[in-house]
Amino acid sequence: MSQPVLLLIAFGVGYLLGSIPFGLIFTRLAGTQDLRTIGSGSIGATNVLRTGRRGLAAATLVCDALKGTVAVVIAAYFGGPEAAIVAAVGAFLGHLFPVWLGFKGGKGVATYIGLLLGLFWPAAIVFCVIWLIVAVITRYSSASALIASIAIPVLFWWLGHPALAELFALLTVLLWFMHRENIQRLLAGTEGKIGQTVPEMAGHNGGPPLGG
């Protein structure tokens, strides 16, 4: 099999795995309200938490991360590092823009972490530690994820992994784009803080989980 075909397959498999809407699947199986009609309308763990089902939110967080991990591990096994990077892009885009849901998905933080786990697991620990420190200081979940995501490409450049640095620079830009409404609220001082009770209104994405 030629390398271009292999990379195309890696991207496709990554996209299909990334596009699995675990949050929507879990909430439907549990008989809750359609996840896309509450809160931010996102399919991620933050919005699942607004159903009041913490177990479902935790399961969504784990599965949204692991689908990224599985995608890059499979691609690396069959196609090597280059295929793993292509699969990572596919998985991230699949989560953000799933074809099954009209290209309206989650915000990518859990999948971002899952990709780190599959490609270079110590970086996932660094991300989570930074997230936790910023969360303790600011009590903003979104700000914690945004700041942690900036640190990751820098970390890879410092460690001498330019391919991973470029990959996660791209993913960080996409993650920031998906959090543009959160950024606007942070600048306006209206973003919900961790543990704060907020109205269930469209466009809000505060709350404790790592991301939506």
C-alpha positions, -999 to 999 in steps of 0.1 A, spaced: 0 0 0 14 34 -10 21 60 17 -4 85 5 -32 58 6 -21 47 41 -22 83 54 -56 88 38 -69 57 56 -53 69 89 -71 102 86 -104 85 77 -102 61 106 -92 89 130 -121 110 118 -146 82 122 -134 74 157 -132 111 167 -167 117 154 -184 92 177 -206 114 199 -203 96 232 -220 124 251 -251 122 229 -251 84 229 -248 82 267 -275 108 274 -299 92 249 -294 57 264 -300 73 299 -333 88 286 -323 124 293 -331 155 273 -314 158 239 -280 172 247 -280 196 218 -311 214 232 -296 224 265 -267 246 277 -242 253 250 -256 226 227 -222 209 227 -218 171 228 -189 173 253 -187 164 290 -193 199 302 -227 200 286 -235 165 297 -230 176 333 -258 201 328 -282 171 327 -273 165 363 -258 131 356 -222 133 368 -215 97 360 -225 103 324 -203 134 322 -173 114 336 -179 86 311 -182 111 283 -149 128 293 -131 94 294 -145 81 262 -139 114 243 -103 112 254 -98 75 247 -112 78 211 -83 100 203 -58 77 220 -71 47 202 -70 65 168 -33 74 171 -23 40 186 -39 21 158 -24 44 132 11 42 147 9 4 148 0 0 112 16 31 96 42 46 119 46 81 134 35 100 103 2 80 101 -3 86 139 0 124 134 -25 123 105 -49 102 125 -46 127 153 -57 155 131 -86 134 118 -98 124 153 -97 160 165 -116 173 135 -140 144 139 -148 155 174 -152 191 165 -171 186 133 -188 152 132 -206 145 99 -234 127 117 -244 158 136 -243 184 109 -206 191 117 -216 205 152 -196 187 178 -176 193 210 -149 218 219 -120 193 219 -103 194 253 -109 158 263 -99 146 228 -68 168 229 -57 151 261 -64 117 246 -42 124 217 -14 135 241 -19 101 259 -14 82 227 14 102 212 35 113 243 18 105 276 40 127 299 26 157 280 -9 147 290 2 149 326 18 183 321 -15 195 305 -36 183 334 -12 197 360 -13 232 343 -51 229 340 -54 222 377 -31 250 388 -49 276 366 -83 262 377 -74 266 414 -62 301 409 -89 314 385 -118 289 389 -123 292 352 -125 258 335 -122 273 300 -92 295 308 -75 266 324 -78 245 292 -68 274 270 -36 282 289 -27 245 292 -31 241 254 -7 269 248 20 253 269 19 220 250 34 231 217 61 250 236 69 219 256 73 198 224 96 224 208 117 224 240 119 186 241 130 185 205 98 171 189 91 195 161 65 173 144 45 170 176 50 207 183 35 216 149 7 192 153 -4 205 187 1 241 176 -25 234 149 -48 216 174 -44 245 199 -55 270 173 -86 249 166 -93 245 203 -91 283 208 -114 288 178 -140 264 193 -137 284 226 -142 318 210 -174 324 228 -158 315 261 -130 339 254 -154 367 248 -171 359 281 -138 357 299 -128 392 286 -163 405 296 -161 389 330 -192 369 325 -178 334 321 -192 309 346 -167 297 373 -161 262 385 -188 253 411 -209 283 402 -246 278 395 -254 293 362 -285 295 341 -290 267 315 -287 290 285 -274 284 251 -238 295 245 -226 290 281 -198 266 287 -185 270 322 -183 242 348 -159 218 362 -150 193 334 -119 198 313 -139 207 282 -169 202 261 
